[in-house]
Amino acid sequence: MSLRNLQILTAVARKGSFAAAAEHLGLTQSAISLQIKNLEETFGTQLFERTGRSPRLNANGRLVVERAVEIMAIYDGIKEELAPSTTIGGVLTLGVVPTVLTGPLPPVLGRLRRRYPNLNVRLLSGLSAELFTRVEDAQLDAALTTEPPYAVPPQYEWLTYDREPFFVVAPKGTEASNPEELFVRFPFIRFDRTAWAGAMVNGQLMAQGIHPREVMEIDSLEAALNLVKEGLGIAVVPLNRKRLKQAEKQFSLTPFGSPQLTRCMGIFQKRRHPRRPLTELVLEELRRQCD
């Protein structure tokens, strides 16, 4: 078994077929098949089901892929771990949900770039569930997301850097004795239910027996606030400290939920990976930014 074998196996898992992996790696499909066969002979077990049109990873194959990703991450990190501790640099590939990308992250990255000019951060925006999968597939070093609605596997961790309460946001000057009254009076601009934050809002609405008059469903906090500002309805959104101060000047805000619904924001990563010193820097600065 070699690292090359493991790289080929993970490429097949990521690309979904021998042919796609061969194209990605610049190899022939027969070369891919031979390397996979060598791996199976080394482990003494099949890693793929070959009953359909395209081989699919079986349970053994998925286990080997998971371990292969960990092995390659450790291998890739040896050089960085041997570098002087005062040297901070390299490339950090970070997944980010949109509200973080337009919120606390830019000033954090600005400070880090000025302090560590050899540090480069590549960003990929997406919803939390998608970013979790990309971290697990080793496409991302870490992801800044909403807290997951389930326990993370033991080889991963999710660390909090901020808490954001939810508010019913209504046009400025709106008065209401309770949130339910607002849903009766105004159409509802819903936050995307496929996002974890949107699912939290939907669950609270159902728990309170509220049936809003939905007019649209979007996945952008900024867009929702702009639509409310134009008098098109109300929205339920999470607001960090900075956004809350700004929103208080422009909208009427009513705490949502009993007790008030709150989401935690944090970083999802493997417990051991070569760029962990870089993610710890980002996490520390985010906590300082949100304090």
C-alpha positions as a Markdown table, in Angstrom:
| # | Residue | x | y | z |
|---|---|---|---|---|
| 1 | Met | 0.0 | 0.0 | 0.0 |
| 2 | Ser | 1.2 | 3.5 | -0.9 |
| 3 | Leu | 0.0 | 7.1 | -0.5 |
| 4 | Arg | -0.6 | 7.0 | -4.2 |
| 5 | Asn | -3.0 | 4.2 | -3.8 |
| 6 | Leu | -4.9 | 6.1 | -1.1 |
| 7 | Gln | -4.9 | 9.3 | -3.2 |
| 8 | Ile | -6.5 | 7.3 | -6.1 |
| 9 | Leu | -9.1 | 5.7 | -3.8 |
| 10 | Thr | -10.2 | 9.1 | -2.4 |
| 11 | Ala | -10.3 | 10.6 | -5.9 |
| 12 | Val | -12.7 | 7.8 | -6.9 |
| 13 | Ala | -14.8 | 8.4 | -3.8 |
| 14 | Arg | -14.9 | 12.1 | -4.5 |
| 15 | Lys | -15.5 | 12.0 | -8.2 |
| 16 | Gly | -18.0 | 9.1 | -8.1 |
| 17 | Ser | -16.5 | 6.8 | -10.8 |
| 18 | Phe | -13.2 | 5.3 | -12.0 |
| 19 | Ala | -13.5 | 7.2 | -15.2 |
| 20 | Ala | -14.0 | 10.6 | -13.6 |
| 21 | Ala | -11.1 | 9.9 | -11.1 |
| 22 | Ala | -8.8 | 8.9 | -14.1 |
| 23 | Glu | -9.6 | 12.2 | -15.9 |
| 24 | His | -9.0 | 14.2 | -12.7 |
| 25 | Leu | -5.7 | 12.5 | -12.0 |
| 26 | Gly | -4.5 | 12.3 | -15.6 |
| 27 | Leu | -4.4 | 8.5 | -15.6 |
| 28 | Thr | -6.1 | 5.8 | -17.7 |
| 29 | Gln | -9.1 | 4.1 | -16.3 |
| 30 | Ser | -7.2 | 0.8 | -16.4 |
| 31 | Ala | -4.5 | 2.3 | -14.2 |
| 32 | Ile | -7.1 | 3.3 | -11.7 |
| 33 | Ser | -8.6 | -0.2 | -11.7 |
| 34 | Leu | -5.2 | -1.8 | -11.2 |
| 35 | Gln | -4.4 | 0.4 | -8.2 |
| 36 | Ile | -7.8 | -0.3 | -6.6 |
| 37 | Lys | -7.3 | -4.0 | -7.2 |
| 38 | Asn | -3.9 | -3.8 | -5.5 |
| 39 | Leu | -5.5 | -2.0 | -2.5 |
| 40 | Glu | -8.1 | -4.7 | -2.2 |
| 41 | Glu | -5.5 | -7.4 | -2.3 |
| 42 | Thr | -3.5 | -5.6 | 0.3 |
| 43 | Phe | -6.5 | -5.4 | 2.7 |
| 44 | Gly | -7.8 | -8.8 | 1.7 |
| 45 | Thr | -11.3 | -7.5 | 1.1 |
| 46 | Gln | -13.4 | -5.8 | -1.6 |
| 47 | Leu | -13.8 | -2.1 | -1.3 |
| 48 | Phe | -16.4 | -1.7 | -4.0 |
| 49 | Glu | -19.7 | -3.3 | -5.0 |
| 50 | Arg | -19.4 | -4.2 | -8.7 |
| 51 | Thr | -23.0 | -5.3 | -9.4 |
| 52 | Gly | -24.2 | -2.1 | -11.1 |
| 53 | Arg | -23.0 | -0.1 | -14.1 |
| 54 | Ser | -20.5 | 1.7 | -12.0 |
| 55 | Pro | -18.5 | 0.4 | -9.0 |
| 56 | Arg | -19.8 | 1.8 | -5.6 |
| 57 | Leu | -18.0 | 1.9 | -2.3 |
| 58 | Asn | -19.2 | -0.6 | 0.2 |
| 59 | Ala | -18.9 | -0.3 | 4.0 |
| 60 | Asn | -15.3 | -1.4 | 4.0 |
| 61 | Gly | -14.5 | 1.0 | 1.2 |
| 62 | Arg | -16.1 | 3.9 | 3.1 |
| 63 | Leu | -14.0 | 3.1 | 6.2 |
| 64 | Val | -10.8 | 3.0 | 4.2 |
| 65 | Val | -11.6 | 6.3 | 2.5 |
| 66 | Glu | -12.2 | 7.9 | 5.9 |
| 67 | Arg | -8.9 | 6.6 | 7.2 |
| 68 | Ala | -7.1 | 7.5 | 4.0 |
| 69 | Val | -8.2 | 11.1 | 4.3 |
| 70 | Glu | -6.8 | 11.3 | 7.8 |
| 71 | Ile | -3.5 | 9.7 | 6.8 |
| 72 | Met | -3.0 | 12.1 | 3.9 |
| 73 | Ala | -3.8 | 15.1 | 6.1 |
| 74 | Ile | -1.2 | 14.0 | 8.6 |
| 75 | Tyr | 1.4 | 13.4 | 5.8 |
| 76 | Asp | 0.6 | 16.8 | 4.2 |
| 77 | Gly | 1.0 | 18.5 | 7.6 |
| 78 | Ile | 4.5 | 17.1 | 8.5 |
| 79 | Lys | 6.3 | 19.9 | 6.8 |
| 80 | Glu | 4.2 | 22.6 | 8.4 |
| 81 | Glu | 4.6 | 20.9 | 11.9 |
| 82 | Leu | 8.4 | 21.0 | 11.4 |
| 83 | Ala | 8.4 | 24.6 | 10.4 |
| 84 | Pro | 9.4 | 27.2 | 13.1 |
| 85 | Ser | 6.5 | 28.0 | 15.4 |
| 86 | Thr | 6.8 | 31.7 | 14.6 |
| 87 | Thr | 6.1 | 31.1 | 10.9 |
| 88 | Ile | 2.4 | 31.5 | 10.1 |
| 89 | Gly | 1.6 | 31.0 | 6.4 |
| 90 | Gly | 0.3 | 28.8 | 3.7 |
| 91 | Val | -3.2 | 28.3 | 2.4 |
| 92 | Leu | -6.3 | 27.8 | 4.5 |
| 93 | Thr | -9.4 | 26.6 | 2.7 |
| 94 | Leu | -12.4 | 27.7 | 4.6 |
| 95 | Gly | -16.1 | 27.2 | 4.1 |
| 96 | Val | -18.4 | 30.0 | 5.2 |
| 97 | Val | -22.2 | 30.5 | 5.5 |
| 98 | Pro | -23.4 | 33.8 | 3.9 |
| 99 | Thr | -24.2 | 35.6 | 7.1 |
| 100 | Val | -20.7 | 35.1 | 8.4 |
| 101 | Leu | -19.2 | 36.1 | 5.0 |
| 102 | Thr | -21.1 | 39.4 | 5.2 |
| 103 | Gly | -20.7 | 39.8 | 8.9 |
| 104 | Pro | -17.7 | 39.3 | 11.2 |
| 105 | Leu | -15.3 | 37.5 | 8.9 |
| 106 | Pro | -14.0 | 40.3 | 6.6 |
| 107 | Pro | -12.4 | 42.4 | 9.4 |
| 108 | Val | -11.0 | 39.2 | 11.0 |
| 109 | Leu | -9.3 | 38.2 | 7.7 |
| 110 | Gly | -8.1 | 41.8 | 7.2 |
| 111 | Arg | -6.3 | 41.8 | 10.6 |
| 112 | Leu | -4.8 | 38.3 | 10.0 |
| 113 | Arg | -3.6 | 39.3 | 6.6 |
| 114 | Arg | -1.8 | 42.4 | 7.9 |
| 115 | Arg | -0.3 | 40.4 | 10.8 |
| 116 | Tyr | 0.6 | 37.3 | 8.7 |
| 117 | Pro | 1.3 | 38.4 | 5.1 |
| 118 | Asn | 2.2 | 34.8 | 4.1 |
| 119 | Leu | -1.2 | 33.5 | 5.1 |
| 120 | Asn | -3.7 | 33.1 | 2.3 |
| 121 | Val | -7.4 | 32.2 | 2.9 |
| 122 | Arg | -9.6 | 30.7 | 0.2 |
| 123 | Leu | -13.3 | 31.0 | 0.9 |
| 124 | Leu | -16.2 | 28.8 | -0.3 |
| 125 | Ser | -19.7 | 30.1 | 0.5 |
| 126 | Gly | -22.6 | 27.6 | 1.1 |
| 127 | Leu | -25.2 | 26.4 | 3.5 |
| 128 | Ser | -24.1 | 24.7 | 6.7 |
| 129 | Ala | -25.1 | 21.1 | 5.7 |
| 130 | Glu | -23.2 | 21.4 | 2.4 |
| 131 | Leu | -20.1 | 22.7 | 4.1 |
| 132 | Phe | -20.1 | 20.0 | 6.7 |
| 133 | Thr | -20.0 | 17.4 | 3.9 |
| 134 | Arg | -17.1 | 19.2 | 2.2 |
| 135 | Val | -15.1 | 19.2 | 5.5 |
| 136 | Glu | -15.8 | 15.5 | 5.9 |
| 137 | Asp | -14.7 | 14.9 | 2.3 |
| 138 | Ala | -11.4 | 16.9 | 2.9 |
| 139 | Gln | -12.4 | 19.5 | 0.4 |
| 140 | Leu | -12.2 | 22.1 | 3.1 |
| 141 | Asp | -9.9 | 22.5 | 6.1 |
| 142 | Ala | -12.8 | 23.8 | 8.2 |
| 143 | Ala | -16.2 | 25.6 | 8.0 |
| 144 | Leu | -17.8 | 28.5 | 9.8 |
| 145 | Thr | -21.4 | 27.4 | 10.2 |
| 146 | Thr | -24.5 | 27.3 | 12.4 |
| 147 | Glu | -24.5 | 24.7 | 15.2 |
| 148 | Pro | -25.5 | 21.3 | 13.7 |
| 149 | Pro | -28.8 | 19.8 | 14.8 |
| 150 | Tyr | -27.0 | 16.5 | 15.6 |
| 151 | Ala | -24.0 | 15.3 | 17.5 |
| 152 | Val | -20.8 | 15.5 | 15.4 |
| 153 | Pro | -18.8 | 12.3 | 14.9 |
| 154 | Pro | -16.0 | 11.8 | 17.5 |
| 155 | Gln | -13.2 | 12.5 | 15.0 |
| 156 | Tyr | -14.6 | 16.0 | 14.4 |
| 157 | Glu | -15.4 | 19.0 | 16.6 |
| 158 | Trp | -17.6 | 22.0 | 16.5 |
| 159 | Leu | -16.5 | 25.0 | 18.6 |
| 160 | Thr | -18.6 | 28.1 | 19.3 |
| 161 | Tyr | -17.5 | 31.7 | 18.8 |
| 162 | Asp | -20.8 | 33.6 | 19.0 |
| 163 | Arg | -24.5 | 33.3 | 19.9 |
| 164 | Glu | -27.2 | 35.1 | 17.8 |
| 165 | Pro | -30.8 | 35.6 | 19.1 |
| 166 | Phe | -33.7 | 35.6 | 16.7 |
| 167 | Phe | -36.0 | 38.5 | 16.2 |
| 168 | Val | -39.2 | 39.2 | 14.3 |
| 169 | Val | -38.2 | 42.2 | 12.2 |
| 170 | Ala | -41.0 | 44.5 | 11.2 |
| 171 | Pro | -41.1 | 48.0 | 9.5 |
| 172 | Lys | -40.0 | 50.8 | 11.7 |
| 173 | Gly | -42.7 | 52.2 | 14.0 |
| 174 | Thr | -44.7 | 48.9 | 14.1 |
| 175 | Glu | -46.3 | 48.2 | 17.5 |
| 176 | Ala | -47.5 | 44.8 | 18.6 |
| 177 | Ser | -48.3 | 43.3 | 22.0 |
| 178 | Asn | -46.9 | 39.9 | 21.0 |
| 179 | Pro | -45.2 | 38.2 | 18.0 |
| 180 | Glu | -48.3 | 36.3 | 17.0 |
| 181 | Glu | -50.1 | 39.6 | 16.2 |
| 182 | Leu | -47.3 | 40.5 | 13.8 |
| 183 | Phe | -47.9 | 37.3 | 11.8 |
| 184 | Val | -51.6 | 38.0 | 11.6 |
| 185 | Arg | -51.0 | 41.6 | 10.3 |
| 186 | Phe | -48.1 | 41.1 | 7.9 |
| 187 | Pro | -47.1 | 38.7 | 5.1 |
| 188 | Phe | -44.1 | 36.5 | 6.1 |
| 189 | Ile | -40.7 | 36.6 | 4.3 |
| 190 | Arg | -39.3 | 33.2 | 5.2 |
| 191 | Phe | -35.7 | 32.3 | 5.7 |
| 192 | Asp | -34.7 | 29.2 | 3.6 |
| 193 | Arg | -36.1 | 26.1 | 5.3 |
| 194 | Thr | -33.3 | 23.9 | 3.9 |
| 195 | Ala | -30.8 | 26.0 | 6.0 |
| 196 | Trp | -30.4 | 25.0 | 9.6 |
| 197 | Ala | -31.4 | 28.5 | 10.8 |
| 198 | Gly | -34.5 | 28.4 | 8.6 |
| 199 | Ala | -35.4 | 24.9 | 10.0 |
| 200 | Met | -35.0 | 26.3 | 13.5 |
| 201 | Val | -37.5 | 29.1 | 12.7 |
| 202 | Asn | -39.9 | 26.7 | 11.1 |
| 203 | Gly | -39.8 | 24.4 | 14.1 |
| 204 | Gln | -40.6 | 27.2 | 16.5 |
| 205 | Leu | -43.5 | 28.4 | 14.3 |
| 206 | Met | -45.0 | 24.9 | 14.4 |
| 207 | Ala | -44.4 | 24.6 | 18.1 |
| 208 | Gln | -46.3 | 27.9 | 18.7 |
| 209 | Gly | -49.1 | 27.0 | 16.3 |
| 210 | Ile | -48.4 | 30.0 | 14.1 |
| 211 | His | -49.4 | 29.7 | 10.4 |
| 212 | Pro | -47.9 | 32.7 | 8.6 |
| 213 | Arg | -49.0 | 34.1 | 5.3 |
| 214 | Glu | -45.8 | 33.3 | 3.4 |
| 215 | Val | -45.0 | 35.5 | 0.4 |
| 216 | Met | -41.5 | 34.4 | -0.4 |
| 217 | Glu | -38.6 | 32.2 | 0.8 |
| 218 | Ile | -35.0 | 33.4 | 0.5 |
| 219 | Asp | -31.6 | 32.4 | 1.8 |
| 220 | Ser | -30.1 | 35.9 | 2.4 |
| 221 | Leu | -30.4 | 37.7 | 5.7 |
| 222 | Glu | -29.5 | 41.0 | 4.0 |
| 223 | Ala | -32.1 | 40.5 | 1.3 |
| 224 | Ala | -34.8 | 39.7 | 4.0 |
| 225 | Leu | -34.0 | 42.9 | 5.9 |
| 226 | Asn | -34.1 | 45.0 | 2.7 |
| 227 | Leu | -37.5 | 43.5 | 1.8 |
| 228 | Val | -38.9 | 44.3 | 5.3 |
| 229 | Lys | -37.5 | 47.9 | 5.0 |
| 230 | Glu | -39.6 | 48.3 | 1.8 |
| 231 | Gly | -42.7 | 47.3 | 3.7 |
| 232 | Leu | -43.2 | 43.9 | 1.9 |
| 233 | Gly | -43.7 | 41.9 | 5.1 |
| 234 | Ile | -41.9 | 40.7 | 8.3 |
| 235 | Ala | -39.0 | 38.3 | 8.7 |
| 236 | Val | -37.5 | 36.2 | 11.5 |
| 237 | Val | -33.7 | 36.4 | 11.4 |
| 238 | Pro | -30.8 | 35.9 | 13.8 |
| 239 | Leu | -28.9 | 39.1 | 14.7 |
| 240 | Asn | -25.4 | 39.3 | 16.1 |
| 241 | Arg | -24.4 | 42.2 | 18.3 |
| 242 | Lys | -23.3 | 44.5 | 15.5 |
| 243 | Arg | -26.3 | 43.7 | 13.2 |
| 244 | Leu | -28.7 | 44.1 | 16.2 |
| 245 | Lys | -27.4 | 47.7 | 16.9 |
| 246 | Gln | -27.9 | 48.6 | 13.2 |
| 247 | Ala | -31.3 | 46.9 | 13.0 |
| 248 | Glu | -32.6 | 48.7 | 16.1 |
| 249 | Lys | -32.2 | 52.0 | 14.2 |
| 250 | Gln | -34.1 | 50.8 | 11.1 |
| 251 | Phe | -36.8 | 48.3 | 12.3 |
| 252 | Ser | -39.1 | 47.3 | 15.0 |
| 253 | Leu | -37.7 | 44.2 | 16.7 |
| 254 | Thr | -39.6 | 41.7 | 18.7 |
| 255 | Pro | -37.8 | 38.7 | 20.4 |
| 256 | Phe | -38.9 | 35.4 | 18.7 |
| 257 | Gly | -39.7 | 32.3 | 20.6 |
| 258 | Ser | -40.3 | 31.5 | 24.3 |
| 259 | Pro | -37.7 | 31.3 | 25.5 |
| 260 | Gln | -36.1 | 33.4 | 22.8 |
| 261 | Leu | -34.7 | 31.3 | 20.0 |
| 262 | Thr | -30.9 | 31.5 | 19.7 |
| 263 | Arg | -28.5 | 29.9 | 17.3 |
| 264 | Cys | -24.8 | 29.3 | 18.0 |
| 265 | Met | -22.1 | 30.1 | 15.4 |
| 266 | Gly | -18.9 | 28.2 | 15.3 |
| 267 | Ile | -16.2 | 26.3 | 13.4 |
| 268 | Phe | -16.4 | 22.7 | 12.2 |
| 269 | Gln | -13.2 | 20.8 | 11.6 |
| 270 | Lys | -11.4 | 17.5 | 12.2 |
| 271 | Arg | -9.8 | 17.2 | 15.6 |
| 272 | Arg | -6.5 | 16.5 | 13.9 |
| 273 | His | -5.5 | 18.2 | 10.7 |
| 274 | Pro | -2.4 | 20.0 | 9.5 |
| 275 | Arg | -3.8 | 23.5 | 9.3 |
| 276 | Arg | -5.3 | 23.5 | 12.8 |
| 277 | Pro | -2.9 | 26.3 | 14.0 |
| 278 | Leu | -4.5 | 28.5 | 11.2 |
| 279 | Thr | -8.1 | 27.7 | 12.1 |
| 280 | Glu | -7.3 | 28.4 | 15.8 |
| 281 | Leu | -6.1 | 31.9 | 14.8 |
| 282 | Val | -9.4 | 32.5 | 12.9 |
| 283 | Leu | -11.4 | 31.2 | 15.8 |
| 284 | Glu | -9.6 | 33.4 | 18.3 |
| 285 | Glu | -10.1 | 36.5 | 16.1 |
| 286 | Leu | -13.8 | 35.7 | 15.5 |
| 287 | Arg | -14.4 | 35.5 | 19.3 |
| 288 | Arg | -12.6 | 38.8 | 19.7 |
| 289 | Gln | -14.6 | 40.4 | 16.9 |
| 290 | Cys | -18.0 | 39.1 | 18.3 |
| 291 | Asp | -17.3 | 39.9 | 22.0 |
